[in-house]
Amino acid sequence: MGRLTGGDPSLLRRINSAVVLDALRGSDSPTLTDLTRITGLSRPTVEGVLEGLVASGLVMETGPGEGEVRRQGRPARRFRFRAEAGHLLGVEIGPHRVAALLSGLDGRIIGAGSREVGETACADDRLERVRTVVADVLRRTGVARSSLRAVGVGTPGIVEADGTVRLGTALPGWTGLALGERMRRSFRCPVLVENDANAAAVAEHWKGAGTDSDDIVFVLAGLSPGAGSLIGGRLHRGYGGAAGEIGALHLLGRDVTPETLLSTTGEPLHPLDEQAVAKVFAEAREGDERALAAVDRFIQRLVHDVAALVLALDPELVVVGGWAAGLDGVLAPLRNELSRYCLRPPRVELSLLGEAAVATGALRLALDHVEGQLFAVEGAVTARR
């Protein structure tokens, strides 16, 4: 696969290559004349660029379009971007499951897989499960590991630029884990690690409930809620990557944790025991008074956490995901309470991507990286400063 790097002999040629390649990606087998018109470049320039792109494997010449064979003379030459020239991988590493999505260079998903993992699994066991899922997806799709051009990873915790998890209380042995380095041992391509709520926010902006908005807060609602934000279409991580950690708000005087709020016995739930949480919600749906009161306490806490972030960022849209998105009636109290607390209440919607949000955002992370190389795309939503 060809790369447009600083080693190419001409900066102008690299720019022209990016322009032509981007035009090809956005068109359906355009002709040479079409590309000249779309790019504004001269015909000889486009011809020269196409020659190099074909040689790199990123572009191929296609057959004549429908009806062209019946015309007199030589049919117009057509070209297409080869999305199959490389592949991208998006990986989710969560408390209870790991998942992977595979796509071509156009971001269209061609393979997916997931596996359950125990909440108490150590880091080595969890990463081994990731390797198993990835190997299975590659095998089923017939894609060689050497074809991968970038891998995105979404994980709980505060993540450094090099992929080290500075703080990660949701997974055993995760704090201080050099996750980026560990993942890179399995791949011969860049591996980009991101906080899971941030990845999910990017996913909803790309393919979910936030496609029509550039100012989004995504709430990954659970016993330890987190949030990811896009401001002006760009991911906002904060100075040290800790933006959106609303699960820590109880440290600021709100000392009752979600696992205590959801308890119906007086004993706090285990912070990773989703089965116990599901039981409380099921009992609430059946009308159990203690469970109903617990769920109401939890929703009120979630509302206050989200309101704090909304007041700070003034987003157009709040998207609610995670398992709490399945709560009956979660939208109504959120909308009502945000109307009370916020000067300009945002729209509030449920995630359209569900449990696929984190892996989808991780895939977008990988796609942004490759686009930055191939298409000279500036302002990618996931680009780090």
PyMOL commands that set and color helices and strands:
alter all, ss='L'
color gray80, all
select helices_A, chain A and resi 11-25+32-39+43-56+68-70+83-85+123-141+145-147+179-184+196-207+246-251+258-261+274-285+289-313+323-326+331-341+354-374
alter helices_A, ss='H'
color red, helices_A
select strands_A, chain A and resi 59-62+78-81+87-93+97-104+109-116+148-155+158-159+165-167+191-195+216-220+226-231+234-236+317-321+347-350
alter strands_A, ss='S'
color yellow, strands_A
deselect
rebuild
show_as cartoon
